[in-house]
């Protein structure tokens, strides 16, 4: 039997307030987040990780000892909520309820508690930009149009916000709404107080009831572009509950050219961690290390590889940009790295990402070289409870990543935000070798990377001579070779 309309209001806890007007942008509260500088993030898609319907949280918990041994201390779990796509989970139909195929609320509490007992913090994926068109509110708005009490919660009128050129109008029932790229994911209208309160209620719920340590905020570039004042309110409310909560924004680390006003806050201004994307206004989510169909790491002797590397670093290393940057080779939106590169290029790129300032992220399967051979067309590995992740490593990448994470944990300079380039003396070397210092004083560690497929001998500006094989790197503390 269908609930009467007033019962929907009570059940969903929505305040149907009028559309809000423009006002003063609230202040951004101070941070209490020192643990984040040491974070090593591991991302998982729980629906694909395990084949056991209803037991996926429990199966993930069984792998926590392995992740701890690998060097991971922060777990990012992709959306756990009821959804209409039954895949990665971003088509949310109830952000206040766990999808039953993953497990129960108690299973999630146990997973978080088990992770905390091993020194692993837990981030949930949260979707503040949109809801699935199958959500009851949207179904009501689609049926009744402007006469629906929920209609004002969703975008139906265009604006001139950054990225507005990507809006599309889609029909849902008798009504049309605005979306970005996904026809069945309808944008929230954050001029509506009801929309704001609904998103805030859902975000607060998991922090208050499950002791999570933060959120990875999906497509948050949209809400930040349309209503940064709301995202500051969002951040301040959550930080008032848990001041050291990590808010990881899927948005550009650089100050985007798309933001025309110098006073317009970006995700770098608001959140704790932001993505390693270009600051180009032409692309919303272009990885900094991509060049058309290739990556910088695939270039060869014909090009100025070191120059491209320097250019890729430029936007996220500007002095005014104080945000932490998420460094990664693979993500839920990217193709697997190893199938498109040699093993040597893959190891070089991984070591480079982890040597840079920022937080390293492994996307599950990356640590075993998943996506090659018979797995070439399968994005998501499955780890059954009776088999370790490491046992599926055919490439020797598990111990490689384990050593990278151990080095980062041991060397304080790698957890700082300092990077100083070290010049090389040879013109040829300057095109294929990039060297830099991380940290300072006793904590300083120097890296020399050869991004070319040919060996090279070079002299650094301080007179040190370094010999590198193809796609090779070395790390020094003074004259002592660390790697």
C-alpha positions in Angstrom: 0.0 0.0 0.0 1.4 3.4 -1.0 2.1 5.9 1.7 0.1 9.1 1.7 2.2 12.2 0.8 2.4 13.5 4.4 3.8 10.1 5.5 6.6 10.5 2.9 7.6 13.8 4.5 7.8 12.2 8.0 9.6 9.1 6.8 12.3 11.0 4.9 12.6 13.8 7.4 12.5 16.6 4.8 11.9 20.2 5.6 10.0 21.6 2.7 11.3 25.1 3.0 11.2 27.8 0.2 14.0 28.4 -2.2 16.8 30.3 -0.5 18.3 33.5 -1.8 21.9 34.5 -2.3 23.7 35.4 0.9 27.0 35.8 2.6 29.4 32.8 2.1 29.9 31.3 5.6 33.5 31.2 7.0 35.5 28.1 6.6 36.3 26.5 9.9 39.8 25.7 11.1 41.2 22.2 10.4 42.2 19.5 12.9 43.5 17.0 10.5 47.2 16.1 11.1 46.5 12.4 10.7 45.7 13.0 7.0 49.3 13.8 6.1 50.2 10.1 6.9 47.2 8.6 5.1 47.7 5.8 2.5 44.3 5.2 0.8 43.0 1.9 -0.6 39.8 2.1 -2.7 37.3 -0.8 -3.1 34.1 -1.5 -4.9 32.4 -3.8 -2.3 29.8 -5.1 -4.7 32.6 -6.6 -6.9 35.1 -7.4 -4.3 33.1 -10.4 -3.1 30.6 -12.8 -4.8 28.8 -13.4 -1.5 25.5 -11.5 -1.6 24.7 -10.1 1.8 28.2 -10.9 3.2 30.3 -8.4 1.3 31.1 -6.2 4.3 32.2 -9.3 6.3 34.3 -10.5 3.4 36.0 -7.2 3.1 36.8 -7.3 6.9 38.6 -10.6 6.3 41.1 -8.9 4.1 41.9 -6.1 6.6 45.0 -7.9 8.0 46.4 -8.1 4.4 45.8 -4.5 3.8 47.5 -3.5 7.0 50.5 -5.7 6.0 50.6 -4.0 2.6 50.9 -0.6 4.4 47.4 0.8 3.9 46.0 2.9 6.8 42.8 4.3 5.2 40.1 2.4 3.4 37.7 4.1 0.9 34.5 2.1 0.3 32.5 3.1 -2.8 28.8 3.8 -2.3 27.0 1.4 0.1 23.5 2.9 -0.2 20.4 1.5 -1.8 20.8 2.2 -5.5 19.2 1.5 -8.9 22.3 0.3 -10.9 23.6 -2.5 -8.6 27.1 -1.9 -9.8 29.4 0.8 -8.4 26.5 2.2 -6.5 26.4 5.9 -7.6 22.7 5.8 -8.7 21.5 6.3 -5.1 17.8 5.7 -4.3 18.1 6.0 -0.5 21.2 7.6 1.0 20.0 6.7 4.5 19.9 2.9 3.9 22.5 0.2 3.3 22.1 -1.9 0.1 21.1 -5.3 1.4 23.4 -7.2 -0.9 26.4 -5.7 1.0 25.3 -6.6 4.5 23.6 -5.2 7.5 24.1 -2.0 9.6 25.8 -4.2 12.3 28.1 -5.7 9.6 29.2 -2.2 8.7 29.7 -1.3 12.4 31.8 -4.4 12.8 33.9 -3.6 9.7 34.6 -0.1 10.9 35.5 -1.4 14.4 37.8 -4.1 13.0 39.5 -1.5 10.8 40.0 0.8 13.7 41.5 -2.0 15.8 44.2 -2.3 13.1 44.8 1.4 12.8 42.9 1.7 9.5 40.5 4.6 9.1 37.3 4.2 7.0 36.0 6.6 4.4 32.6 6.2 2.8 31.7 7.4 -0.7 29.1 10.1 -0.6 27.1 11.6 -3.5 26.1 15.2 -2.9 25.5 16.2 -6.5 22.5 14.1 -7.6 20.0 11.3 -6.9 18.8 8.5 -9.1 15.7 9.3 -11.1 14.2 6.2 -9.4 14.3 7.9 -6.0 10.8 8.4 -4.5 11.1 12.2 -4.4 12.0 12.3 -8.1 9.3 9.9 -9.0 6.8 12.2 -7.3 8.2 15.3 -8.9 8.3 13.6 -12.3 4.6 12.7 -11.9 3.3 16.0 -10.6 5.7 18.5 -11.9 5.8 21.9 -10.3 2.9 21.0 -8.0 5.0 18.3 -6.3 6.4 19.3 -2.9 9.7 17.8 -4.0 10.0 19.6 -7.4 12.1 22.5 -6.1 14.7 20.2 -4.7 16.0 19.3 -8.2 17.4 21.5 -11.0 15.0 22.5 -13.7 16.4 25.9 -14.6 19.8 26.6 -16.0 22.3 29.0 -14.5 25.7 30.4 -15.5 27.8 28.5 -13.0 31.1 27.0 -14.1 30.6 23.8 -16.1 27.0 24.9 -17.0 27.9 24.2 -20.7 27.7 20.5 -19.7 24.0 20.7 -18.6 21.6 18.4 -20.4 17.8 18.5 -20.1 16.2 15.1 -19.6 12.6 14.0 -19.3 11.5 12.0 -16.3 7.9 11.1 -16.6 6.0 14.3 -17.5 8.7 16.6 -16.1 12.2 17.6 -17.3 15.3 18.2 -15.1 18.9 19.2 -15.6 21.8 16.7 -15.4 25.5 16.8 -16.3 26.6 13.6 -18.2 24.3 11.0 -16.7 20.7 11.0 -18.0 19.2 9.3 -14.9 21.2 11.2 -12.2 19.3 14.4 -11.5 21.1 17.4 -10.1 20.1 18.8 -6.7 18.9 22.4 -6.7 20.8 23.9 -3.8 18.8 27.1 -3.8 16.2 24.9 -2.1 16.6 24.6 1.7 14.9 21.3 1.5 17.6 19.9 -0.8 20.3 21.2 1.4 18.8 19.7 4.5 18.3 16.4 2.9 21.9 16.1 1.8 23.1 17.3 5.2 20.9 14.8 7.0 22.3 11.9 5.0 25.9 13.0 5.4 25.5 13.5 9.2 23.8 10.1 9.6 26.8 7.9 8.8 29.2 10.0 10.8 27.0 10.1 13.9 25.9 6.5 13.8 28.8 4.5 12.3 32.0 6.3 13.6 33.4 6.6 10.0 36.5 8.8 9.5 35.5 10.7 6.4 33.9 10.9 3.0 35.2 10.7 -0.6 32.8 13.2 -2.2 31.7 12.0 -5.6 31.4 14.6 -8.4 31.6 17.4 -5.8 32.9 19.7 -8.5 29.2 20.2 -9.4 27.9 21.5 -6.1 31.1 23.6 -5.6 30.6 25.2 -9.0 26.9 25.9 -8.5 26.8 26.7 -4.7 30.1 26.8 -2.9 28.4 28.4 0.0 26.4 25.2 0.6 29.6 23.1 0.4 31.2 25.3 3.1 28.1 24.8 5.2 28.3 21.0 4.5 31.9 20.9 5.6 31.4 23.0 8.7 28.4 20.9 9.9 30.4 17.7 9.5 33.5 19.1 11.1 31.4 20.2 14.1 30.5 16.5 14.7 34.1 15.2 14.1 36.8 17.9 13.6 39.3 15.5 12.1 36.9 14.0 9.6 38.6 13.7 6.1 36.7 15.3 3.2 38.2 14.1 0.0 36.8 16.0 -3.0 36.5 14.6 -6.5 37.5 17.9 -8.0 40.6 19.7 -9.3 43.6 20.3 -7.1 44.5 23.4 -9.1 42.5 26.6 -9.1 40.5 26.0 -12.2 40.3 28.5 -15.0 36.6 27.6 -15.2 36.1 29.7 -12.0 36.0 33.2 -13.5 35.8 35.1 -10.2 38.9 35.3 -8.0 36.6 35.2 -4.9 34.8 32.0 -5.9 36.0 29.3 -3.5 37.1 26.0 -5.1 37.4 22.5 -3.6 41.0 23.3 -2.8 39.8 26.1 -0.6 37.1 24.1 1.1 38.1 20.5 1.5 41.0 18.5 3.0 42.1 16.5 -0.1 41.5 17.1 -3.8 42.2 15.1 -7.0 45.4 15.2 -9.2 43.6 16.7 -12.2 44.7 19.4 -14.7 43.4 22.9 -14.0 42.2 23.1 -17.6 38.7 24.6 -18.1 38.2 22.4 -21.1 38.0 19.2 -19.0 36.3 18.5 -15.7 38.2 15.4 -14.7 41.3 15.1 -16.9 44.2 13.3 -15.1 47.3 15.5 -14.9 49.5 12.8 -16.4 47.3 12.1 -19.5 48.3 13.4 -23.0 45.5 12.6 -25.5 45.4 8.8 -25.6 48.7 8.3 -23.9 50.3 9.2 -20.6 53.5 11.0 -19.9 55.0 7.8 -18.8 54.7 6.3 -22.3 56.7 9.0 -24.0 60.1 8.1 -25.4 63.5 9.8 -26.2 62.0 12.0 -29.0 60.1 14.2 -26.5 60.9 16.4 -23.6 59.5 14.0 -21.0 61.0 15.8 -18.0 59.4 19.1 -19.3 56.0 17.4 -19.5 56.5 16.0 -16.0 57.3 19.5 -14.7 54.3 20.9 -16.5 52.0 18.2 -15.0 53.2 19.1 -11.5 52.9 22.9 -12.0 49.3 23.4 -11.1 49.2 21.4 -7.9 52.5 22.8 -6.6 51.7 26.5 -6.7 52.5 28.3 -3.4 48.9 29.5 -3.0 47.5 26.0 -3.3 47.6 24.6 0.2 45.3 21.6 -0.4 46.5 18.0 -0.2 46.6 16.3 -3.5 45.4 12.7 -4.1 48.1 10.9 -6.1 47.1 7.7 -8.0 47.6 5.6 -11.1 44.2 3.9 -11.1 40.8 4.8 -9.9 37.2 3.7 -10.3 36.9 6.0 -13.4 40.2 5.0 -15.1 41.5 2.1 -17.2 43.9 -0.2 -15.5 47.5 1.1 -15.8 49.6 -2.0 -16.4 47.8 -3.2 -19.5 48.7 0.1 -21.3 52.3 0.2 -20.0 55.3 -2.0 -19.5 56.0 -3.4 -16.0 59.0 -1.0 -15.8 56.9 2.0 -16.7 54.3 1.0 -14.2 56.8 0.7 -11.4 58.4 4.0 -12.3 55.1 5.8 -12.4 54.0 4.3 -9.1 57.2 5.2 -7.4 57.0 8.8 -8.8 53.4 9.2 -7.6 54.4 8.1 -4.1 57.5 10.3 -4.0 55.5 13.4 -4.7 53.7 15.6 -2.1 50.2 14.4 -1.5 48.3 11.3 -0.4 48.9 8.0 -2.3 45.9 6.0 -3.3 45.8 2.4 -4.5 42.7 1.2 -6.3 42.0 -2.4 -5.4 43.6 -4.8 -7.9 46.4 -2.4 -8.7 48.7 -4.0 -6.1 48.5 -7.3 -8.0 48.7 -5.9 -11.6 45.0 -6.8 -12.3 43.6 -6.2 -15.8 46.1 -8.2 -18.0 45.8 -11.5 -19.8 42.4 -13.2 -19.2 41.4 -10.2 -17.1 41.9 -7.6 -19.8 38.2 -6.8 -20.1 37.4 -7.0 -16.5 37.8 -3.9 -14.4 37.0 -5.3 -10.9 38.8 -8.2 -9.3 36.9 -10.6 -7.0 38.6 -11.8 -3.8 37.0 -14.8 -2.2 37.4 -15.3 1.6 39.4 -18.5 1.1 42.1 -16.8 -1.1 44.5 -14.0 -0.2 44.9 -11.0 -2.5 48.6 -11.4 -2.6 48.3 -15.0 -3.9 47.0 -13.5 -7.2 50.0 -11.3 -7.8 51.7 -12.6 -11.0 54.0 -9.5 -11.5 55.7 -9.1 -8.1 53.8 -5.8 -7.6 52.6 -6.6 -4.0 56.1 -6.5 -2.5 57.0 -3.5 -4.7 54.1 -1.5 -3.4 54.7 -2.8 0.1 58.3 -1.4 -0.1 57.0 2.0 -1.4 54.6 2.3 1.4 57.2 1.3 4.0 59.6 3.9 2.6 56.9 6.6 2.9 56.1 5.5 6.5 59.8 5.6 7.5 60.8 8.8 5.8 59.2 11.9 7.3 60.3 14.0 4.3 57.9 12.1 2.1 55.0 13.1 4.2 55.8 16.8 4.0 54.4 19.2 1.4 57.9 20.3 0.3 59.4 19.6 -3.2 62.5 21.4 -4.5 63.7 20.5 -8.0 67.3 19.5 -8.4 68.8 20.6 -11.8 70.9 18.2 -13.9 73.9 19.5 -15.9 73.5 17.8 -19.3 71.0 19.2 -21.8 70.1 15.6 -22.9 69.5 14.5 -19.3 67.3 17.5 -18.7 64.9 16.2 -21.3 64.5 12.7 -19.7 65.6 13.0 -16.1 63.6 14.8 -13.3 65.3 15.1 -9.9 63.9 16.7 -6.7 64.3 16.9 -3.0 61.5 16.1 -0.5 61.7 17.5 3.0 64.6 19.4 4.4 67.5 19.0 6.8 67.9 15.6 8.3 64.6 14.4 6.9 65.5 15.4 3.3 65.5 12.6 0.7 66.5 13.1 -3.0 65.0 11.3 -6.0 66.3 11.0 -9.5 63.9 9.6 -12.1 64.7 8.5 -15.7 61.4 8.7 -17.7 63.0 7.5 -20.9 63.5 4.0 -22.4 67.3 4.5 -22.7 69.9 4.3 -19.9 71.7 7.5 -18.9 74.5 8.8 -16.8 74.1 12.3 -15.5 75.5 14.7 -13.0 73.3 16.7 -10.6 73.9 20.3 -9.9 75.7 19.5 -6.6 78.2 17.3 -8.5 76.8 13.9 -7.6 76.9 11.4 -10.5 74.0 9.1 -11.0 73.7 6.1 -13.4 70.1 5.1 -14.3 68.8 2.2 -16.4 65.8 2.7 -18.7 62.7 3.7 -16.7 64.7 3.7 -13.5 64.9 5.8 -10.3 67.1 6.2 -7.3 66.6 7.7 -3.9 69.3 9.2 -1.7 69.7 10.5 1.8 72.8 12.6 1.3 75.3 10.3 -0.4 73.5 7.2 1.0 71.5 5.2 -1.5 68.0 4.5 0.0 66.7 2.8 -3.1 
